[in-house]
């Protein structure tokens, strides 16, 4: 496979996953504030903390109110990671892949792109925040279904898998890190109704609440949430599940190219997640562990670029 094609597939998947992730974060945060209004005006700051965009936001917006954050997070074309920007990047990569993806996939991505070009600050008032993100979530589910049901399980699908799972693993680590260190700074609040509602919101952000309850019951416990989102081997958005799939895809890519070894960083991170546990991580420092996961994801991305994606 040409490096150019591999790069377009990888970045298509990463940008679609990033756009969907941001849509779920905004939707869950909106519902959390409706159910449990913030005591201060900082209820939308967690979104900026999770994505590491507080400085960029503050440079152009006077206050982190609902309208400003939603605009920055969703439709701001100057923000390269806004949902609209990610959809645009995914569409441009797909446009270069017309002979390598299904017509159904191109149709769904291109249609979403065209619709996103019509979004404006008034869109949230016209449709309502709930309806807007509900429909957007369904669009992403439709794209995911088309990809899974129309793409041959060949190298192209493996590069899509690597892009999607790498983005998902990094995102869930950021989500846990921000909740643990930013959303609840007062030790006395640990275990309070507010704390539990926020941990439930973390699970909903990963579409994991029902799956968590099916595994651990209705009690929301910090150690169980960390165990589920980091180390569960069966839930599709858990970090371990994602990295297991990423490692397997990279092994197939390496075998297809006649290479003896896949990306070393993926193998190291997969081994760490398979041997890890919430009790050990919480005892040794969750923040430090999650930073390590994010650094490993960045290393994998760099190794991927050097080995498979760099082209002239």
N, C-alpha and C positions, 0 to 999 in steps of 0.2 A: 504493500500500500504506500502511496506517495505521502511524504511528510505533510505536505500541504493539506491533503484530505484528512489525515489523522488529526491535524491541528484544528481544522474546522469542526470536526465531529466532537472533539474534546471540549472546545469552547462553546459549542452549541449546548451541550449537556450542562456544563457548569452554569451558564447564564440562565437557562431555563430553571434549573434547580434553585439558583439564587433568587430569581424573580418569584418563584412559588413560595420559597421560604419567607421572603419579606412580606408577601401577601398574607401568609398565615400569622406572622408576628403582629402585623397591624390589626388584623381581624381579632385575634385573641386579646390584644391589649385594649382594644375598643370595648369588648365585652367585659373584660375585667374591671374597667373603669365605670361601666354602667352598673355592674353588680356591686362593686365596692369602690365608690368614688375616692380618689386620693385626697389625703388631708391637705396637701399643698398643691401648687400648680405644676408640679413636676411629673405628672402622671405619664407623660409621653417621653420623658427623657430615657427610660430604659431601652427603647428601641434604638436610640442613637448610641447608647453605650454598648449594646450587643453588637452592632455593626461597626463600632469604632469611628463614628462620624460626627461626634459632638463638636469638634473644632471646626470642621467644614460647615456644619449647620450654623453654628454661632456666628460665623463670619458673614453670613448672608441673611439671617433671620433674627429679628430682635427678641423673640420669645418662643419657648418650646410649647406652644399651645397646640390643640388638636389640629386645627386647620393648617398651621405651618408645618408641623411634622408630617402630616399626611401628604401635603403637597411635595415636600422634600423627599419623602420616602417613596412616593408613588409616581409622580408625574414630572419631577424636576429634571429637565434635559441637561442641566449643568452638573447634576450629580451622576457620575458614571455608573453608580450602582443602584440608581432608582429602578423601580419595577419597569417603567417605560424604557429606560436606557438598556436594561438587561434584555428585554424583549427585542429591542432594536438590534442589539449585538447578536442575539440568537438568530434572528431573521437574516442578517447579513451573512452569517456563517452558513446558514441553510441555503441561501441563494447560490453560494459557491458549491453546493453539494447536490444540485438538482439530479445528477446522474447517480448519486450514491444513497439517496434516501427515497422513501416512498412518496408518491404524489399526495397521499392522504396526510402524511406528516407535513409536507410543504404547505398544503392547504390550511391546516390548523394553525401552524405557526404564522404564516403570512396573514391570515384573517385576524388573528389576535393582534398582530403588529398594526394592521390598518385600523382596527378599533382603538388601539392605544393612542394612535395619533390624534384621535378626537377627544381624548380626555382633557379636562381642564379643572381648575379649582372649583368650578360650579358643579362638576360631575357628582361630587359627594352629596351636594344638596339635592340634586335632581333625582338621584337613585336612592340615596341614603347610604350610610357607610356599611351597614349590614348587608344590604342587597348588592352593593358594588363588589364587596369582597367574596360574598357567597358565589356570585356568578363567575368571578375571576378564578376562584378555587376550582370550580367545575371545569373551566376551560383548561386549566393545567392538568387536571385528572384526565381529561379527554386526550390531550397531547400524549401523556404518559401511556395511556391505553393504546393509542395508535402506534407509538414507537414499539411497544412490546409485541403487538400483534401483526405488524407489517414489516419489521426489520429482520432479515436473516441473521442467525446467530453466527456471524462471521467476525472478522477483525473490526469492521466498522462498528458493530454493536458493542464490542469490547471497549473501544475508545469512548463511546457514549457512556458506557457503564463506569469507566474510570472517572470521567469528568463529573458525572452525577454523584457518585458515592464519595469522591474526595470532597466535593463541596458540602455534601450533607454531613459528613463526619466533622468537618471543621465547624460548621454552623451549630451543631448540637453541643460541641465543646464550649463555644462562645456563649451559648444560651445558659448553660449550667454555671459558667464562671460569673456571668453578670448577676444571676439570681443569688448566688452564694455571697457575693461581695458588694453588690450595689443596691439591690432592691430592699434588703433588710439589714441596715447597718446597726440596729440596736439589739444586743444580745437578749434583752428582756422580751423581745417580740417573738423569739424562736418558739414555735409550737402554738402560737396564737392563731385565731381564725384567719387573720390577715395573712400570716405566714403560710398556712395551709392552702388558702385560696390562690396565693401566688405560685406555690409548687404545683397545684392543679393546673394553673395557667401555663406553667412550663410544659407539663405533659400535653396539654391541648395544643401548644405551639408546635409540637412534634407529632400531632395527631395520634397521641399515645395514651390518652387517658383511659379509654375502654380496654385497651390491651393490658395496661398496667393493672387495672382493677381485676381483670380476668386472671392475672398471675398472682397478685398480692392481696387482693381484697380491697375494700373501700377505704381502709386507713392509709392516709397519705403520710409517708415517713421519708425524711430526707435521704437516709441511707438506701432505701428501696428505690427511690426515684433515680438516684445516682447509679445504682446497680443496673436498673432497667435501661436507662438512656446511654450508659457507657458500655456495659458489659454483656447485655443480652444478645444471644446468638440467633434469636428467632425473629426479633422485631425489625422491620425493614429500615427504620430510621435510627436505630441504635448505632453508636459508633463502631462497636465490634462487628455487627452484621455488615455495615457498609465497607469496612476495611477488609473483612474476609472476602467479600465480593470483588473489591478492588484488586486484592492480591491475586485472586484466581484469574481475573481478566488479564492482569499484567503477565501472569505465567503463560496464558494462551498466546498473548501478543509476542512474548519472547520466544516461545516455541515456534510460532509461525515465521519468525524472522531468523530462525536458526541460532538464536543466542542461548547460551547456557544458563544465564541468570537474569531474573527480572529486576525491577527497580529495588535496590537494597533497602531504601527507606520504608517501602511498603511492607517488606518482610519483617523489619524491626518493629514497626508500629503494630502490625498484626500480632506479633508475639507478645508485646506488652499488654495489649488488650485481652488476649486469651488467658494470660496468667494473672490479670488484675482482679481486684474485688473492691467493692465500695468501702468495706471496713478498713482495708489497708490504705486506700487513697485518702479517706477522711482523716485517718490517723496521721498520715504523713504530710498532709497538706493538699487539699483539693485544688486550690488555685495553681500551685506549682505543677501538679499533674496535668491540669487542663492546658496550661501554657505549653507544656511539653508536647501534648497532642497537637496543638496548633502549630508548633514549630516543626513537628514531624510532617504534618500535612503540607507546610510550605516547602520542606525539603523534598517531599515526593513530587510536588509540582515542578520544582527546579530540575530534579532528575528526569522527570518525564520530558520536559522541554529539551534538555540537552540530548537525550537519547532518541526521542521519537518525533518531536514537534518542531524543532528548529529547521527552517528552510530558507533559502535565499530568494 
